[in-house]
Every structure is written in structure tokens, then in C-alpha cells.
Amino acid sequence: MTALSVRELTKTYKDGKVALDGINLDVDAGAFFGLLGPNGAGKSTLIGIISTMVTKSGGKVEVFGNDLDKDPWAVKSSIGLVPQEFNFNTFETAEQIITNQAGYYGIPRRLARARTEHYLKSLGLWEKRSTVSRNLSGGMKRRLMIARALVHEPRLLILDEPTAGVDIELRRSMWDFLRHINDQGTTIILTTHYLEEAESLCRDIAFIDEGRIIENTDVKTLLQRLSTHSFLLDVDTVPEPLPQLGDFTLKKVEEQIIEAEVPRGSTLSELINRLSEHGVAVLSMRNKSNRLEELFMRMLDVEDKE
């Protein structure tokens, strides 16, 4: 079943700015889908239209087969939205915010309280349930937004930059929670500037730029387009000069760090073995740059040339 179907979607604002220029997009039910693009690309406008917050200029939107124009309530009740900006009452407690949100969807008080407890506990906020929201940390506020979006148990969760400003450790715990609810059947659409986040979480990805989808594919296929992959290797010693290793390209970065380009079809194990043959022991390694970011910049270059 298709969770989201968008056809020839357009949005032109009153000042003449074209935010969306004929978007076509399908997201399968149960998918963890990434929507990526630079600032001003149209991501937030697209999300706003899908979630009934922004009026479209033209085109068609269906959520789980419900037409946005014919049955907006069915669409809205199927969606949980986590926007970029904190938009809850800062003078209410965490518990009040979630319980009151449930009331907007007609959820009985007893069930609302049970769900509030469940999601606050799941997101590590139960001990802060009586804390006024303005006194919560930024990371706690982000998690509170997710709990609020889930209290009516939507089939589609839309996350617009959900981990912006969140520290790495907390971001990883949020990833685990999102993977869990996705495994339980919730379809997730994620926008993020942390491209390693999309690479780690999403199975399918669409890139949007200037109101148009410029790429829509699965992550694995996308990453296969890279001809090389760059790594930073921490080594015990950097020989002078650096050994010549055929297709592998090496460059000294610091006293004990080598940058290595590994061509597609070759493996890290092969590189490490070749270095060992030259007396260089690899102590640790990491990606030099995010591969999706690299691909996105290449796609933009292709678009500019066309």
C-alpha cells in the first residue's frame, strides 16, 4: 500500500515565488523515507501541504488513499508532524502537552493518560512529566515534540529536522526509537541536514532542489554511484615517501593520519593488507566525508550543467 502519493504538486506564493514546481512522489507504507535538499529547496512547503498546514496551488495529494481535497480530516488524522520550531505552550508541563494533544483527536481521557505515560517513558521524559516545558533542555523539547506527534498513533510520522541542535549521544538514542516504531509499522518521512542520519536510517531517499525532485531512489543504489570512497586512517607511522598502492590513492594529512581513496570494487581489508606489507599498521579509521552529501553536490553540479 502507498502511504503518500503526490502528483504534479505546485505551490506559488503571492509574491510570485515558485516553491514547488510539479512534484511527483510516492512513499510506500512502512517505509523510512528521507527527503533531502538545501535550505529553500521546497521541503518545508511540501511537508506543510501534506500536513494540511499550507494550501497548495495545484496537483493532488493522497495519504493512505485519502484525498487531501475530499477528506482533509482523514489525511490530518493519519499524520503526526514534528516541525522544526518548538510550537507547544511553554507554560504547560510535558504531561499536559501530550494529554491535551490527545484531546484534539477525541481520545478519551483515560486512554490519553495511558498513551502519554507510554510515549514519555519511551522517549526518556517520564521523570520530567511535571516540569514546565520552557524549563526543559533543547534535546528534551525535541523528544517532547515527537511524543506529542505520536499520541494519536498516526500511521505516517513526518519529522522536519528532528535532531537539530541535539548532541550526538541523544541523537543516537532518538535514532534507535525511530527505528523501533518504524519496525512496528509506522511510516516515517524524515528531512535532515545531518546526512549521515539519512544514510543510517533511511531505505529510500528523494533529493529536492528548487521545488523539483532531482533524484528518487534507494540508498544502496545511490551510494553505488560513487566511484571512490574517502577514509581517514590513524596509523602508527607515516612512511616517507608514501607507498604506491595501485588504485588506492594516499595523502598525508597529519603526523599519524593518512587520507585514502578506495575505488569502487576494492575493499578496506585489501587496503589495510597492502599498507601492512609496507610496514604501516592501521590503528583506526573513519569516513572523511558523508557519502550522501558528496552525491548531493554532484547532482547539483549535473543540474547546473543541464
C-alpha positions as CSV (number, residue, x, y, z in Angstrom):
1,M,0.0,0.0,0.0
2,T,1.1,3.6,-0.7
3,A,1.4,5.8,2.3
4,L,1.8,9.0,0.4
5,S,1.1,9.8,-3.3
6,V,1.8,13.3,-4.7
7,R,1.1,14.1,-8.3
8,E,2.0,17.4,-10.1
9,L,2.1,19.3,-6.9
10,T,2.7,23.0,-7.2
11,K,2.9,26.0,-4.9
12,T,3.3,29.6,-5.9
13,Y,3.3,32.2,-3.2
14,K,1.6,35.6,-3.5
15,D,5.0,37.3,-4.2
16,G,5.4,35.0,-7.2
17,K,7.9,32.7,-5.7
18,V,7.6,29.2,-7.0
19,A,8.2,26.9,-4.1
20,L,7.1,23.6,-5.7
21,D,7.2,23.0,-9.5
22,G,5.3,19.8,-10.3
23,I,6.4,17.4,-7.6
24,N,5.6,13.7,-8.1
25,L,6.4,11.4,-5.2
26,D,5.4,8.0,-3.8
27,V,6.2,6.7,-0.3
28,D,5.3,3.1,0.4
29,A,3.6,2.2,3.6
30,G,6.2,1.1,6.2
31,A,9.0,3.0,4.6
32,F,11.6,5.1,6.3
33,F,11.9,7.7,3.7
34,G,14.5,10.6,3.5
35,L,13.6,13.9,1.9
36,L,16.8,15.9,1.5
37,G,17.7,19.2,0.0
38,P,19.3,22.6,0.7
39,N,17.5,25.4,2.5
40,G,14.8,26.9,0.4
41,A,14.5,23.8,-1.8
42,G,10.9,23.3,-1.0
43,K,11.0,20.6,1.7
44,S,9.1,22.5,4.3
45,T,6.5,23.7,1.8
46,L,5.9,20.1,0.7
47,I,5.5,18.9,4.3
48,G,3.2,21.8,5.0
49,I,0.9,20.9,2.2
50,I,0.9,17.2,3.1
51,S,0.1,18.0,6.7
52,T,-2.7,20.5,5.7
53,M,-0.8,23.5,7.1
54,V,-0.2,25.1,3.7
55,T,-2.6,25.5,0.8
56,K,-1.4,24.0,-2.5
57,S,-1.7,25.9,-5.8
58,G,-2.3,22.7,-7.8
59,G,-1.9,19.0,-8.0
60,K,-3.1,16.1,-5.9
61,V,-2.1,14.6,-2.6
62,E,-3.3,11.3,-1.1
63,V,-2.4,9.8,2.3
64,F,-3.2,6.1,2.6
65,G,-5.7,6.6,-0.2
66,N,-7.4,9.6,1.3
67,D,-7.6,12.6,-1.0
68,L,-6.5,15.8,0.7
69,D,-9.1,17.9,-1.1
70,K,-12.0,15.5,-0.4
71,D,-11.2,14.3,3.1
72,P,-8.7,16.6,4.8
73,W,-9.6,15.3,8.3
74,A,-8.8,11.7,7.3
75,V,-5.5,12.9,6.0
76,K,-4.7,15.0,9.0
77,S,-5.6,12.2,11.5
78,S,-3.3,9.8,9.7
79,I,-0.3,12.1,10.1
80,G,1.9,13.0,13.1
81,L,4.0,16.1,12.4
82,V,7.2,17.1,14.2
83,P,8.0,20.6,12.9
84,Q,11.4,22.4,13.1
85,E,10.2,25.0,15.5
86,F,9.0,24.4,19.1
87,N,5.3,25.3,19.0
88,F,3.8,24.0,22.2
89,N,2.6,26.0,25.2
90,T,5.8,26.8,27.2
91,F,3.8,27.2,30.4
92,E,2.3,23.7,30.3
93,T,4.0,20.6,31.7
94,A,5.3,17.9,29.5
95,E,2.4,15.7,30.6
96,Q,-0.2,18.3,30.0
97,I,1.1,19.0,26.5
98,I,0.7,15.4,25.4
99,T,-2.6,14.7,27.1
100,N,-4.1,17.9,25.7
101,Q,-2.9,17.0,22.2
102,A,-4.7,13.7,22.5
103,G,-7.9,15.6,23.3
104,Y,-7.7,17.4,20.0
105,Y,-8.2,14.0,18.3
106,G,-11.1,12.9,20.5
107,I,-9.1,10.4,22.5
108,P,-10.8,9.5,25.9
109,R,-9.0,10.9,28.9
110,R,-8.1,7.6,30.4
111,L,-6.6,6.3,27.1
112,A,-4.9,9.7,26.6
113,R,-3.2,9.4,30.0
114,A,-2.0,5.9,29.3
115,R,-0.6,6.9,25.9
116,T,1.1,10.0,27.5
117,E,2.8,7.8,30.0
118,H,3.9,5.3,27.3
119,Y,5.4,7.8,25.0
120,L,7.1,9.9,27.7
121,K,8.7,6.8,29.1
122,S,9.7,5.6,25.6
123,L,11.4,8.9,25.0
124,G,13.1,9.2,28.4
125,L,10.9,12.0,29.6
126,W,8.7,10.4,32.3
127,E,10.8,11.8,35.1
128,K,10.2,15.3,33.7
129,R,6.5,14.9,33.2
130,S,5.6,17.6,35.8
131,T,8.3,20.0,34.5
132,V,7.1,23.1,32.7
133,S,8.2,22.8,29.1
134,R,10.1,26.0,29.0
135,N,12.5,24.6,31.6
136,L,13.3,21.6,29.6
137,S,16.6,21.3,27.7
138,G,16.6,21.6,23.9
139,G,17.0,17.9,23.5
140,M,14.1,17.2,25.8
141,K,11.9,19.6,23.9
142,R,12.7,17.8,20.7
143,R,11.7,14.5,22.2
144,L,8.6,16.0,23.7
145,M,7.6,17.1,20.1
146,I,7.9,13.5,18.9
147,A,5.8,12.2,21.8
148,R,3.1,14.8,21.0
149,A,3.1,13.8,17.4
150,L,2.7,10.2,18.3
151,V,0.0,10.3,20.9
152,H,-2.9,9.8,18.4
153,E,-0.8,6.9,16.9
154,P,-0.6,8.1,13.3
155,R,0.2,5.8,10.5
156,L,2.6,8.4,9.0
157,L,5.1,10.3,11.0
158,I,6.8,13.4,9.4
159,L,10.0,14.6,11.0
160,D,11.3,18.0,9.9
161,E,14.9,18.4,11.2
162,P,14.0,16.4,14.4
163,T,17.6,16.3,15.8
164,A,18.7,19.9,15.0
165,G,20.8,21.1,17.9
166,V,20.7,17.7,19.7
167,D,24.0,16.3,20.9
168,I,25.4,13.1,19.3
169,E,24.6,10.7,22.2
170,L,21.0,11.9,22.4
171,R,20.6,11.8,18.6
172,R,21.7,8.2,18.6
173,S,19.1,7.2,21.2
174,M,16.4,9.0,19.1
175,W,17.5,7.1,16.1
176,D,17.0,3.8,18.0
177,F,13.5,4.9,19.0
178,L,12.6,5.9,15.4
179,R,13.9,2.6,14.1
180,H,11.8,0.8,16.6
181,I,8.5,2.5,15.7
182,N,9.3,2.1,12.0
183,D,9.8,-1.7,12.6
184,Q,6.4,-1.7,14.3
185,G,4.8,-0.4,11.1
186,T,4.8,3.4,11.3
187,T,5.8,5.0,8.0
188,I,8.4,7.8,8.5
189,I,9.4,10.7,6.3
190,L,12.5,12.4,7.5
191,T,14.1,15.7,6.5
192,T,17.5,16.4,7.9
193,H,20.7,18.3,7.3
194,Y,22.7,15.6,9.1
195,L,23.2,13.5,6.0
196,E,24.8,10.6,8.0
197,E,21.4,10.5,9.7
198,A,19.6,9.8,6.4
199,E,22.2,7.3,5.4
200,S,21.9,5.4,8.7
201,L,18.1,5.5,9.0
202,C,16.5,5.7,5.5
203,R,16.0,3.0,3.0
204,D,14.8,5.3,0.2
205,I,15.7,8.9,-0.5
206,A,14.5,11.8,-2.6
207,F,16.6,14.9,-3.3
208,I,14.6,18.1,-3.8
209,D,16.1,21.3,-5.2
210,E,14.3,24.5,-6.4
211,G,10.9,22.9,-6.0
212,R,11.7,19.8,-8.1
213,I,12.6,16.2,-7.3
214,I,16.0,15.7,-8.9
215,E,16.6,12.1,-7.6
216,N,14.4,9.4,-6.1
217,T,15.9,6.0,-5.4
218,D,17.0,3.7,-2.6
219,V,20.1,4.5,-0.6
220,K,22.1,1.4,-1.7
221,T,21.7,2.2,-5.4
222,L,22.5,5.8,-4.8
223,L,25.7,5.0,-2.9
224,Q,26.9,2.7,-5.7
225,R,27.3,5.7,-7.9
226,L,30.3,6.9,-6.0
227,S,33.4,5.8,-7.9
228,T,35.6,6.3,-4.8
229,H,35.1,6.5,-1.0
230,S,37.5,8.5,1.1
231,F,38.7,7.4,4.6
232,L,41.0,8.9,7.2
233,L,43.3,6.3,8.7
234,D,45.0,6.7,12.0
235,V,48.3,4.8,11.6
236,D,51.3,4.1,13.8
237,T,53.7,5.8,11.5
238,V,53.5,7.6,8.1
239,P,56.4,6.5,5.8
240,E,58.2,9.0,3.6
241,P,57.5,8.8,0.8
242,L,54.1,7.2,0.9
243,P,53.9,3.8,-0.8
244,Q,52.4,3.5,-4.3
245,L,49.4,1.1,-4.0
246,G,48.0,1.0,-7.4
247,D,44.3,2.1,-7.5
248,F,44.5,3.3,-3.9
249,T,45.4,7.0,-3.6
250,L,47.2,8.1,-0.4
251,K,47.8,11.5,1.1
252,K,49.5,12.5,4.3
253,V,47.2,14.7,6.5
254,E,49.0,14.8,9.8
255,E,51.9,13.1,11.5
256,Q,49.9,9.9,12.1
257,I,46.9,10.4,9.7
258,I,46.6,9.3,6.1
259,E,43.8,10.1,3.7
260,A,43.0,7.2,1.4
261,E,40.7,7.0,-1.6
262,V,39.3,3.5,-2.1
263,P,37.9,2.9,-5.5
264,R,34.6,1.0,-6.0
265,G,35.2,-2.7,-6.3
266,S,38.1,-2.6,-3.8
267,T,37.8,-3.2,-0.1
268,L,39.2,-1.6,3.1
269,S,40.6,-5.0,4.0
270,E,42.7,-5.0,0.8
271,L,43.9,-1.5,1.6
272,I,44.9,-2.4,5.1
273,N,46.7,-5.5,4.0
274,R,48.6,-3.6,1.4
275,L,49.7,-1.0,3.9
276,S,50.7,-3.7,6.3
277,E,53.0,-5.1,3.6
278,H,54.8,-1.7,3.6
279,G,55.1,-1.7,7.4
280,V,52.2,0.6,8.1
281,A,49.7,-0.5,10.8
282,V,46.2,1.0,10.7
283,L,45.0,1.8,14.3
284,S,41.6,3.1,13.4
285,M,39.7,4.6,10.5
286,R,36.7,6.8,9.8
287,N,34.9,8.3,6.8
288,K,36.4,11.5,5.6
289,S,33.0,12.9,4.5
290,N,29.4,11.9,4.3
291,R,28.7,10.0,1.1
292,L,25.2,11.3,0.6
293,E,26.5,14.9,0.9
294,E,29.1,14.1,-1.8
295,L,26.4,12.7,-4.0
296,F,24.1,15.6,-3.5
297,M,26.7,18.1,-4.5
298,R,27.4,16.1,-7.6
299,M,23.8,16.0,-8.5
300,L,23.5,19.8,-8.2
301,D,26.5,20.1,-10.4
302,V,24.8,18.0,-13.1
303,E,21.6,20.0,-12.8
304,D,23.6,23.3,-13.2
305,K,25.3,22.0,-16.3
306,E,22.0,20.9,-17.9
